[in-house]
Amino acid sequence: MHITLLFLALIVGTFMPLQMGLNAIITQQWSQSAPIASLVSFFVGTISLTLFVVATRIPIPALTTSTVPWYAWFGGILGAVGVTTLTYLAPRIGAIAMLSLLICGQFISSIFFDHFGLLGYPLRPVTLMRVCGIVLLISGTYLVNRY
């Protein structure tokens, strides 16, 4: 089961450059605006998720009974900023630069989230091997962007 989840994460990871490329096409050939292209992307995504929830009959919990901390709702804002920024960057710096830097940023922040168990992530302390892995990732990012 664990290997299946890892493979699923790998497959979904391939969607990011595809999504940003498609959003860039919308920007360049229709809207001339990364925020508009991102809005279209989120709109289509919202419709898709709505259809999925309705088709699978997943119950929607009442907001009045929510115990979600106030700061958790900012995930949507971060998603919008991320998609819009990546839509803007994709045609300007290319997929490899965009994704390598994105992944580097994700690894650097993730090591802190895991080490301190922030936001509900399981506690996974920083180790020398993890630090070495991040250093190699940063080195790889440098190489793919330099050459």
C-alpha positions in Angstrom: 0.0 0.0 0.0 2.8 2.4 0.9 4.5 2.0 -2.5 1.1 2.6 -4.2 0.8 5.9 -2.4 4.3 7.0 -3.3 3.6 6.1 -6.9 0.4 8.1 -6.8 2.3 11.1 -5.5 4.8 10.7 -8.3 2.1 10.6 -11.0 0.2 13.6 -9.6 3.5 15.4 -9.5 3.6 15.1 -13.3 0.4 17.1 -13.4 2.0 20.4 -12.2 4.1 21.2 -15.3 1.1 20.1 -17.5 -1.3 22.3 -15.6 1.0 25.3 -15.7 1.6 24.8 -19.4 -2.1 24.6 -20.1 -2.8 27.7 -18.0 0.0 29.5 -19.9 -1.8 28.6 -23.2 -5.0 30.2 -21.8 -2.9 33.3 -20.8 -1.1 33.7 -24.1 -4.0 32.8 -26.5 -7.0 34.2 -24.7 -6.9 36.2 -21.5 -3.4 37.8 -21.6 -3.6 37.6 -17.8 -2.1 35.0 -15.5 -4.8 35.8 -12.8 -7.6 35.3 -15.3 -6.1 32.0 -16.5 -5.8 30.9 -12.9 -9.4 31.9 -12.2 -10.5 29.8 -15.2 -8.4 26.9 -13.9 -9.9 27.2 -10.4 -13.4 27.6 -11.8 -13.1 24.4 -13.9 -11.6 22.6 -10.9 -14.4 23.8 -8.7 -17.0 22.5 -11.1 -15.1 19.2 -11.4 -14.9 18.7 -7.6 -18.6 19.7 -7.2 -19.6 17.0 -9.8 -17.3 14.5 -8.0 -18.8 15.2 -4.6 -22.3 15.1 -5.9 -21.7 11.8 -7.8 -20.0 10.1 -4.9 -22.5 11.5 -2.3 -19.8 12.8 0.0 -21.6 14.7 2.8 -20.7 18.4 3.2 -20.2 19.3 6.8 -21.9 22.4 8.3 -19.6 25.3 8.7 -21.4 26.2 12.0 -20.0 23.1 13.6 -16.5 23.5 12.3 -13.5 23.4 14.7 -11.0 24.3 12.0 -8.6 27.0 13.1 -9.0 30.3 11.4 -5.6 30.1 9.7 -6.4 26.8 7.9 -8.7 28.7 5.5 -5.7 30.5 4.0 -4.8 27.3 2.1 -7.1 28.5 -0.7 -5.3 31.8 -0.9 -1.9 30.1 -1.0 -3.2 27.8 -3.8 -4.5 30.8 -5.8 -1.2 32.7 -5.3 0.8 29.6 -6.2 -1.1 28.7 -9.4 -1.2 32.3 -10.6 2.5 32.8 -10.0 3.4 29.5 -11.7 1.1 30.4 -14.6 3.0 33.6 -15.0 6.4 32.0 -14.7 5.9 29.0 -16.9 6.3 30.7 -20.3 9.0 33.0 -19.0 11.5 30.6 -17.3 10.4 27.2 -18.6 9.1 24.0 -16.9 12.5 22.7 -15.6 13.4 26.0 -13.9 10.0 26.5 -12.6 9.5 23.0 -11.2 13.1 22.6 -9.9 12.8 25.8 -7.9 9.3 24.9 -6.7 10.4 21.5 -5.5 13.5 23.0 -3.8 11.3 25.5 -1.9 8.9 22.6 -1.0 11.7 20.5 0.4 13.3 23.3 2.3 10.0 24.3 4.0 8.9 20.6 4.5 12.0 19.7 6.5 10.9 22.3 9.1 7.2 21.2 9.0 8.3 17.6 9.6 11.0 18.3 12.2 8.7 20.3 14.4 5.5 18.4 13.5 3.8 21.6 12.3 0.3 21.8 10.9 -0.4 18.2 11.9 2.5 16.6 9.9 4.0 13.6 11.6 7.1 14.4 13.6 10.1 13.4 11.6 13.4 14.9 12.9 16.0 16.4 10.6 18.8 13.9 10.0 22.2 14.2 8.3 20.9 12.2 5.3 17.9 14.4 4.9 20.1 17.5 4.9 22.4 15.8 2.4 19.4 15.1 0.2 18.3 18.7 0.3 21.8 19.8 -0.5 21.9 17.5 -3.5 18.5 18.8 -4.6 19.7 22.3 -4.4 22.8 21.3 -6.4 20.6 19.6 -9.0 18.5 22.7 -9.2 21.5 24.8 -9.8 22.8 22.4 -12.5 19.5 22.1 -14.5 19.1 25.9 -14.4 22.8 26.7 -15.2 23.3 24.3 -18.1 
